[in-house]
Amino acid sequence: MKQLKELNDRIIRRVNVNLEEFGFDTEDFVKYSLDYDKMLKFYAFYGITSQHPIFFHFRNSNIAGSYFLGQCYVGRSAIYKSDIRGDELKRKGDTVRYRKDVPLVEDERITIRDSLLYKTLVHSNSHNLESPEEFSIHNTISAHYVNIHGSDLQGCFLGPFATVDMMNLHSCIIGEFSYVQTGELFHRKVDPGTVWIRNQNFEFKYKFKKEILDNYVGVNSYHQPRGIIYDFVKEREQDYEKLFDVMNLDSIKAPPTSAVNRYAVVQGKIQIGENVLVAQRAFLENAIMGDGSNAQENTYIINSQLSGNCITAHGGKIIHSDIGHSTFVGFNSFLNGKPTAPINIGEGCIIMPHTIIDPDVPITIPEEHLIWGFIRSEEDIKNNSIALDELVEIRDTLKIGRMKFSGLGSVFIEGFKKRLEHILLANGALFHNGENRGHAQDDQNISFNIIQPYPKGELEGLYPSIRIKP
């Protein structure tokens, strides 16, 4: 236990050095988050499929309750109940585009050093052109239910329910429930509840009112989360604990082209269509999953129906909702319908990351709309949505409610649609006649292997150093 505590103390000091300019101290977060007894209790596990080169290297770390897939290196880090998913890492011979194609000389791997990831998801591949063969997270602490999606981090703190997407960050603080996709950030502090997308052609920015955000995702003086969304997730944690207490479970009935992960919670009346992917730590209850739809990590689909080719991105929550064909529900969105106030979303809609829809009356949003922000009533839809055809015509600046968009709307929508096509392809939604295999098909043959920490002695709490190569 002594070495485990020394490990976390060292991580705190390394992160604090990087954030010294902000006067930010991570010690309270670590102190009030970690339960050392639980870090001794939970096993870690890694998945192996025929599609992924085997390379796992754990050293001087605690990885309690965490899942690994693809090539991963973890050194001097604490990774608690997190998913490190490297099934979309680049391969030797792939190219990245920067003026001219740059070929990879070796397979990409995820490298985590001197960091603490707490109930965090790491996914996709590095979007750092300077080091395309390494997806690196160094000297960083991430809080509850953070999404690190294709983003390299150096010396950062990410607050609860934050998302960093396809970018690079150096010495940054990202506030709770913020979504950031801006290419690069250096020595910046992003306010809580900020949704910010920026590139050379456009910028989208929205910020929640503080009093609204505090009600859904706030933090106390120790940076621990509270609020409606946190309570929603916390109430269902017990259902996940049961999955880790049993090694063998009956498989969930699904078509041969679909995959329901062994570490997903599935209960009530469930209907699974063709080419469906239900990832680990997804939660389904009384749900209909249409052909080609998916429920990614940390998503919740409860008393709801998803039509074909619907995407529920990491952390999305859909309750008492009917989602139209080819609709995207973004990272950490919260669609909190009720039996007397259901949510109906039309076909082809894009629900921006970190959107909250929490109505007291039935809500209907027409097809082909972009939706963002905070919606409680039909009136709120006017200030938090726009038809995609209207946005395509924007070439300068648009302000609607608390949202500001500047630049080329056509490029924004075109980029979004291309990304959604990539997600469907990668997840196997377009599988047909043996072509376009994706995660929904490949994950059917996954095997899980477990590893446990030293229970006693000088190395108590650390996991045995292990290195598995092809």
C-alpha positions as CSV (number, residue, x, y, z in Angstrom):
1,M,0.0,0.0,0.0
2,K,2.9,2.3,0.7
3,Q,4.1,2.1,-2.9
4,L,0.6,2.8,-4.2
5,K,0.3,5.9,-2.1
6,E,3.7,7.1,-3.2
7,L,2.7,6.5,-6.8
8,N,-0.3,8.8,-6.5
9,D,1.7,11.4,-4.6
10,R,4.2,11.5,-7.4
11,I,1.5,11.9,-10.0
12,I,0.0,14.8,-8.0
13,R,3.3,16.6,-7.9
14,R,4.0,16.1,-11.6
15,V,0.6,17.5,-12.7
16,N,0.7,20.4,-10.3
17,V,4.1,21.5,-11.7
18,N,2.4,21.8,-15.2
19,L,-0.5,23.8,-13.8
20,E,1.4,26.0,-11.5
21,E,0.5,29.2,-13.4
22,F,-3.2,28.6,-12.6
23,G,-2.6,28.1,-8.8
24,F,-4.4,24.8,-9.2
25,D,-3.8,21.9,-6.8
26,T,-5.0,18.4,-7.7
27,E,-4.3,16.9,-4.3
28,D,-7.9,17.2,-3.0
29,F,-9.3,15.6,-6.1
30,V,-7.1,12.6,-5.7
31,K,-7.5,12.4,-1.9
32,Y,-11.3,12.4,-2.0
33,S,-11.7,10.2,-5.2
34,L,-9.5,7.2,-4.5
35,D,-10.4,4.3,-2.2
36,Y,-7.2,2.3,-1.7
37,D,-9.1,-0.8,-0.6
38,K,-11.0,-0.8,-3.9
39,M,-7.8,-0.4,-5.8
40,L,-6.7,-3.7,-4.2
41,K,-10.0,-5.4,-4.9
42,F,-10.8,-5.1,-8.6
43,Y,-9.1,-7.0,-11.3
44,A,-8.0,-5.5,-14.6
45,F,-8.7,-7.2,-18.0
46,Y,-7.6,-6.9,-21.5
47,G,-9.2,-8.1,-24.7
48,I,-7.7,-10.0,-27.6
49,T,-9.1,-10.5,-31.0
50,S,-7.5,-11.8,-34.3
51,Q,-7.8,-8.2,-35.7
52,H,-5.5,-6.5,-33.1
53,P,-1.8,-7.0,-32.7
54,I,-1.0,-8.1,-29.1
55,F,1.1,-5.7,-27.1
56,F,0.4,-5.0,-23.5
57,H,3.0,-3.5,-21.2
58,F,2.1,-2.6,-17.6
59,R,4.8,-1.3,-15.2
60,N,4.8,0.1,-11.7
61,S,1.1,0.9,-12.0
62,N,-2.4,0.2,-10.5
63,I,-5.0,-0.6,-13.2
64,A,-7.9,-1.7,-11.0
65,G,-11.2,-2.4,-12.8
66,S,-9.9,-1.2,-16.1
67,Y,-10.2,-2.6,-19.6
68,F,-7.5,-2.6,-22.3
69,L,-7.7,-3.4,-26.0
70,G,-5.0,-2.9,-28.7
71,Q,-1.4,-1.9,-28.2
72,C,-1.0,-0.2,-24.8
73,Y,1.9,0.9,-22.5
74,V,1.1,2.0,-19.0
75,G,4.0,3.2,-16.7
76,R,3.9,4.8,-13.2
77,S,0.2,5.5,-13.5
78,A,-3.1,4.8,-11.7
79,I,-6.0,3.9,-14.0
80,Y,-9.2,3.2,-12.1
81,K,-12.3,1.6,-13.7
82,S,-11.3,3.1,-17.1
83,D,-11.5,1.9,-20.7
84,I,-8.4,2.1,-22.8
85,R,-9.6,1.1,-26.2
86,G,-7.1,0.9,-29.0
87,D,-9.1,-0.9,-31.6
88,E,-8.8,2.1,-34.0
89,L,-5.1,2.7,-33.6
90,K,-3.2,3.3,-36.9
91,R,-1.1,0.5,-38.3
92,K,2.4,0.4,-39.9
93,G,2.1,1.5,-43.5
94,D,-0.9,3.7,-42.9
95,T,-0.4,7.4,-43.8
96,V,-1.3,10.7,-42.2
97,R,-2.0,13.7,-44.4
98,Y,0.0,17.0,-44.0
99,R,0.7,18.6,-47.3
100,K,2.1,15.3,-48.4
101,D,1.3,11.8,-47.1
102,V,3.5,10.7,-44.1
103,P,3.7,6.9,-43.8
104,L,3.8,5.2,-40.4
105,V,7.0,3.2,-39.8
106,E,5.4,1.1,-36.9
107,D,2.1,0.3,-35.3
108,E,0.7,3.1,-33.2
109,R,0.3,2.5,-29.4
110,I,-1.4,4.2,-26.5
111,T,1.2,5.4,-24.0
112,I,0.1,6.5,-20.5
113,R,2.8,7.7,-18.1
114,D,2.7,9.4,-14.7
115,S,-1.0,9.9,-14.9
116,L,-4.2,9.2,-13.0
117,L,-7.3,8.3,-15.1
118,Y,-10.4,7.9,-13.0
119,K,-13.4,6.3,-14.7
120,T,-12.2,7.6,-18.0
121,L,-12.5,6.5,-21.6
122,V,-9.6,6.6,-23.9
123,H,-10.4,5.8,-27.6
124,S,-9.5,6.3,-31.2
125,N,-6.0,7.3,-32.4
126,S,-3.6,10.2,-32.1
127,H,-4.3,13.3,-34.1
128,N,-0.9,14.8,-33.3
129,L,1.0,15.0,-36.6
130,E,4.3,15.3,-34.7
131,S,4.0,11.8,-33.2
132,P,1.5,9.8,-35.3
133,E,2.8,6.4,-33.9
134,E,2.1,7.3,-30.3
135,F,-1.2,8.3,-28.6
136,S,0.3,9.8,-25.5
137,I,-1.1,10.9,-22.1
138,H,1.6,12.2,-19.8
139,N,1.5,13.9,-16.4
140,T,-2.3,14.2,-16.5
141,I,-5.3,13.7,-14.2
142,S,-8.8,13.1,-15.5
143,A,-11.9,13.0,-13.3
144,H,-15.1,11.0,-13.4
145,Y,-16.5,10.0,-16.8
146,V,-14.1,12.0,-19.0
147,N,-13.8,11.2,-22.7
148,I,-10.2,11.4,-24.1
149,H,-10.9,10.8,-27.8
150,G,-7.9,10.9,-30.1
151,S,-6.3,13.6,-28.0
152,D,-2.7,13.8,-26.8
153,L,-2.3,15.3,-23.3
154,Q,0.7,16.7,-21.4
155,G,0.3,18.2,-17.9
156,C,-3.5,18.6,-17.9
157,F,-6.5,18.3,-15.5
158,L,-9.9,17.3,-17.0
159,G,-12.9,17.9,-14.8
160,P,-15.9,15.5,-14.5
161,F,-17.8,14.6,-17.7
162,A,-15.4,16.7,-19.8
163,T,-14.5,15.6,-23.4
164,V,-11.4,16.4,-25.4
165,D,-11.7,15.3,-29.0
166,M,-9.1,14.9,-31.8
167,M,-6.6,17.5,-30.5
168,N,-3.5,18.2,-28.5
169,L,-3.4,19.9,-25.1
170,H,-0.4,21.1,-23.1
171,S,-0.8,22.4,-19.5
172,C,-4.5,23.0,-19.7
173,I,-7.5,22.8,-17.3
174,I,-10.8,21.7,-18.9
175,G,-13.8,22.5,-16.7
176,E,-16.5,20.0,-15.9
177,F,-19.0,19.1,-18.7
178,S,-17.0,20.9,-21.3
179,Y,-16.4,19.6,-24.9
180,V,-13.4,20.9,-26.7
181,Q,-12.2,20.2,-30.3
182,T,-9.9,23.0,-31.3
183,G,-6.8,21.4,-32.8
184,E,-4.3,22.5,-30.1
185,L,-4.5,24.3,-26.8
186,F,-1.5,25.6,-24.8
187,H,-1.7,26.8,-21.2
188,R,-5.5,27.5,-21.3
189,K,-8.2,27.2,-18.8
190,V,-11.6,26.3,-20.3
191,D,-14.7,27.3,-18.2
192,P,-17.1,24.6,-17.2
193,G,-20.0,23.9,-19.5
194,T,-18.2,25.2,-22.7
195,V,-18.9,23.5,-26.0
196,W,-16.2,24.7,-28.4
197,I,-15.3,23.5,-31.9
198,R,-12.8,25.4,-34.0
199,N,-10.7,25.0,-37.1
200,Q,-9.5,27.2,-39.9
201,N,-12.9,27.3,-41.6
202,F,-15.4,27.8,-38.7
203,E,-16.0,28.1,-35.0
204,F,-18.9,26.9,-32.9
205,K,-19.2,28.0,-29.3
206,Y,-21.8,27.7,-26.6
207,K,-21.6,28.0,-22.9
208,F,-24.2,26.9,-20.3
209,K,-25.5,29.3,-17.7
210,K,-23.8,28.6,-14.5
211,E,-27.0,28.1,-12.5
212,I,-28.2,25.5,-15.0
213,L,-24.9,23.6,-15.3
214,D,-24.6,23.4,-11.5
215,N,-27.9,21.6,-11.3
216,Y,-26.8,18.9,-13.8
217,V,-23.0,18.7,-13.4
218,G,-21.4,20.7,-10.6
219,V,-18.4,20.1,-8.4
220,N,-17.8,20.7,-4.7
221,S,-14.7,22.3,-3.2
222,Y,-12.8,19.0,-3.6
223,H,-13.6,18.8,-7.4
224,Q,-15.9,15.9,-6.8
225,P,-19.0,15.8,-9.0
226,R,-22.6,16.3,-8.0
227,G,-25.8,17.1,-9.8
228,I,-28.6,15.4,-11.7
229,I,-26.4,13.7,-14.4
230,Y,-23.9,12.4,-11.8
231,D,-26.8,11.1,-9.6
232,F,-28.3,9.3,-12.7
233,V,-25.0,7.5,-13.4
234,K,-24.2,6.8,-9.7
235,E,-27.6,5.1,-9.1
236,R,-26.8,2.5,-11.8
237,E,-23.2,1.7,-10.9
238,Q,-24.3,-1.2,-8.8
239,D,-25.5,-3.0,-11.9
240,Y,-22.0,-2.9,-13.4
241,E,-20.4,-4.2,-10.2
242,K,-22.3,-7.5,-10.7
243,L,-20.6,-8.0,-14.1
244,F,-17.2,-8.0,-12.6
245,D,-18.0,-10.4,-9.8
246,V,-18.8,-13.3,-12.2
247,M,-16.5,-14.7,-14.8
248,N,-19.0,-16.5,-17.0
249,L,-22.3,-15.0,-18.1
250,D,-24.9,-16.2,-20.6
251,S,-24.5,-14.3,-23.8
252,I,-27.2,-11.9,-24.9
253,K,-29.3,-13.0,-27.8
254,A,-28.4,-11.0,-30.9
255,P,-28.2,-11.6,-34.7
256,P,-24.9,-13.1,-36.0
257,T,-23.8,-9.8,-37.5
258,S,-24.1,-7.9,-34.1
259,A,-22.1,-7.9,-30.9
260,V,-23.2,-7.2,-27.3
261,N,-20.2,-6.9,-25.1
262,R,-19.9,-9.3,-22.1
263,Y,-19.3,-6.2,-19.9
264,A,-22.5,-4.3,-20.9
265,V,-25.6,-4.2,-18.7
266,V,-28.6,-5.5,-20.6
267,Q,-32.0,-5.9,-18.8
268,G,-35.7,-5.7,-19.5
269,K,-37.2,-6.2,-22.9
270,I,-34.4,-5.8,-25.5
271,Q,-34.5,-5.9,-29.3
272,I,-31.2,-6.0,-31.2
273,G,-31.2,-5.5,-35.0
274,E,-28.5,-6.5,-37.5
275,N,-25.0,-4.9,-37.5
276,V,-25.5,-3.5,-34.0
277,L,-22.7,-2.8,-31.6
278,V,-23.2,-2.6,-27.8
279,A,-19.9,-1.7,-26.2
280,Q,-18.5,-2.5,-22.8
281,R,-20.0,-0.4,-20.0
282,A,-23.1,0.4,-22.1
283,F,-26.4,0.2,-20.3
284,L,-29.6,-1.0,-22.1
285,E,-32.9,-1.3,-20.4
286,N,-36.2,-1.8,-22.3
287,A,-34.5,-0.7,-25.5
288,I,-34.9,-1.2,-29.2
289,M,-31.7,-1.0,-31.3
290,G,-32.4,-0.7,-35.0
291,D,-30.2,-2.1,-37.7
292,G,-26.7,-0.5,-37.7
293,S,-27.2,1.4,-34.5
294,N,-24.7,1.5,-31.7
295,A,-24.4,2.1,-28.0
296,Q,-20.8,3.2,-27.3
297,E,-19.0,3.1,-23.9
298,N,-20.8,4.7,-20.9
299,T,-24.0,5.2,-22.9
300,Y,-27.4,4.6,-21.4
301,I,-30.5,3.7,-23.5
302,I,-33.5,3.3,-21.3
303,N,-37.2,2.9,-22.4
304,S,-36.2,4.2,-25.8
305,Q,-36.1,3.2,-29.5
306,L,-33.2,3.9,-31.9
307,S,-34.0,3.6,-35.6
308,G,-31.4,2.3,-38.1
309,N,-27.9,3.7,-38.2
310,C,-28.2,5.8,-35.1
311,I,-25.0,6.6,-33.3
312,T,-24.9,7.1,-29.5
313,A,-21.5,8.5,-28.8
314,H,-19.5,7.9,-25.6
315,G,-21.4,8.9,-22.5
316,G,-24.7,9.7,-24.3
317,K,-27.8,9.1,-22.3
318,I,-31.2,8.5,-23.9
319,I,-34.3,8.0,-21.7
320,H,-37.9,7.7,-22.9
321,S,-37.0,8.9,-26.4
322,D,-37.6,7.9,-30.0
323,I,-34.6,8.6,-32.2
324,G,-35.0,8.9,-36.0
325,H,-33.0,7.1,-38.6
326,S,-29.3,8.2,-39.0
327,T,-29.4,10.5,-36.1
328,F,-26.2,11.3,-34.0
329,V,-26.4,11.7,-30.3
330,G,-23.2,13.4,-29.2
331,F,-20.7,12.8,-26.4
332,N,-22.2,13.0,-22.9
333,S,-25.6,14.3,-24.1
334,F,-28.5,13.9,-21.7
335,L,-31.9,13.2,-23.3
336,N,-34.0,12.9,-20.2
337,G,-37.5,12.2,-21.4
338,K,-40.3,10.9,-19.2
339,P,-43.3,8.7,-19.6
340,T,-45.5,11.8,-19.8
341,A,-42.9,14.0,-21.5
342,P,-41.2,11.8,-24.2
343,I,-38.6,13.2,-26.6
344,N,-39.0,12.6,-30.4
345,I,-36.0,13.4,-32.6
346,G,-36.5,13.3,-36.4
347,E,-34.3,11.6,-39.0
348,G,-30.9,12.8,-39.9
349,C,-30.5,15.1,-36.8
350,I,-27.2,16.0,-35.2
351,I,-27.4,16.4,-31.5
352,M,-24.2,18.3,-30.5
353,P,-22.0,16.9,-27.7
354,H,-23.0,17.8,-24.2
355,T,-26.6,18.8,-25.1
356,I,-29.2,18.6,-22.3
357,I,-32.9,18.0,-23.2
358,D,-34.9,17.6,-20.0
359,P,-38.6,18.4,-20.8
360,D,-41.7,18.6,-18.6
361,V,-43.9,18.3,-21.7
362,P,-43.5,16.2,-24.9
363,I,-40.8,17.5,-27.2
364,T,-40.5,17.0,-31.0
365,I,-37.6,18.1,-33.0
366,P,-38.0,18.0,-36.8
367,E,-35.7,16.0,-39.1
368,E,-32.4,17.3,-40.4
369,H,-31.7,19.7,-37.5
370,L,-28.6,20.6,-35.5
371,I,-29.4,20.7,-31.8
372,W,-27.4,22.1,-28.9
373,G,-27.5,23.6,-25.4
374,F,-30.3,23.3,-22.9
375,I,-33.9,22.5,-23.9
376,R,-36.9,22.2,-21.5
377,S,-39.8,23.1,-23.7
378,E,-40.9,23.5,-27.4
379,E,-40.1,27.2,-27.0
380,D,-36.4,26.4,-26.2
381,I,-36.0,24.6,-29.5
382,K,-36.1,28.0,-31.3
383,N,-33.0,29.1,-29.4
384,N,-31.1,25.8,-29.5
385,S,-31.5,24.4,-33.0
386,I,-31.3,25.2,-36.7
387,A,-32.2,23.3,-39.9
388,L,-29.1,21.9,-41.5
389,D,-30.1,23.5,-44.8
390,E,-30.1,26.9,-43.2
391,L,-26.7,26.4,-41.5
392,V,-25.2,25.3,-44.8
393,E,-25.9,28.8,-46.2
394,I,-24.0,30.6,-43.4
395,R,-20.8,32.2,-44.6
396,D,-20.1,34.8,-41.9
397,T,-21.6,34.9,-38.3
398,L,-24.7,33.5,-36.8
399,K,-26.0,34.0,-33.3
400,I,-28.9,32.1,-31.8
401,G,-29.5,32.4,-28.1
402,R,-26.2,31.6,-26.3
403,M,-24.7,30.0,-29.4
404,K,-22.3,31.8,-31.8
405,F,-21.2,30.3,-35.1
406,S,-18.7,32.0,-37.4
407,G,-17.3,30.8,-40.7
408,L,-18.6,28.3,-43.4
409,G,-21.6,26.4,-42.3
410,S,-21.3,24.1,-45.4
411,V,-17.8,22.9,-44.2
412,F,-19.0,22.4,-40.7
413,I,-21.9,20.1,-41.9
414,E,-19.9,18.3,-44.5
415,G,-17.1,17.5,-41.9
416,F,-19.7,16.2,-39.4
417,K,-21.4,14.0,-42.0
418,K,-18.1,12.5,-43.1
419,R,-17.2,11.8,-39.5
420,L,-20.6,10.0,-38.9
421,E,-20.0,7.9,-42.1
422,H,-16.6,6.9,-40.7
423,I,-18.1,5.9,-37.3
424,L,-20.8,3.8,-39.0
425,L,-18.2,2.1,-41.1
426,A,-15.8,1.5,-38.2
427,N,-18.6,0.0,-36.0
428,G,-19.7,-2.4,-38.7
429,A,-23.1,-0.8,-39.4
430,L,-22.5,-1.0,-43.2
431,F,-21.5,-4.7,-43.1
432,H,-23.1,-6.6,-46.1
433,N,-22.2,-9.8,-48.0
434,G,-18.9,-10.1,-46.1
435,E,-17.7,-6.6,-46.8
436,N,-17.2,-3.6,-44.5
437,R,-16.5,-5.6,-41.4
438,G,-16.3,-3.5,-38.2
439,H,-16.4,-3.7,-34.4
440,A,-19.9,-5.3,-34.4
441,Q,-18.5,-8.3,-36.3
442,D,-14.9,-8.4,-35.0
443,D,-16.0,-8.1,-31.3
444,Q,-18.0,-11.3,-31.5
445,N,-14.7,-13.3,-31.1
446,I,-13.1,-11.3,-28.4
447,S,-11.5,-13.1,-25.4
448,F,-10.9,-11.5,-22.0
449,N,-7.8,-12.1,-19.8
450,I,-7.6,-10.9,-16.2
451,I,-4.7,-9.6,-14.1
452,Q,-4.8,-8.8,-10.3
453,P,-2.6,-6.7,-8.1
454,Y,-0.2,-7.9,-5.4
455,P,-2.4,-8.4,-2.3
456,K,0.4,-8.1,0.2
457,G,4.1,-7.3,0.7
458,E,6.2,-4.4,-0.5
459,L,4.4,-4.1,-3.8
460,E,0.9,-4.3,-2.3
461,G,-1.6,-2.4,-4.6
462,L,0.6,-2.4,-7.6
463,Y,0.0,-4.8,-10.5
464,P,2.7,-7.2,-11.7
465,S,4.9,-5.8,-14.4
466,I,3.8,-7.6,-17.6
467,R,4.9,-7.3,-21.2
468,I,3.2,-9.3,-23.9
469,K,4.5,-8.9,-27.4
470,P,3.5,-10.5,-30.7
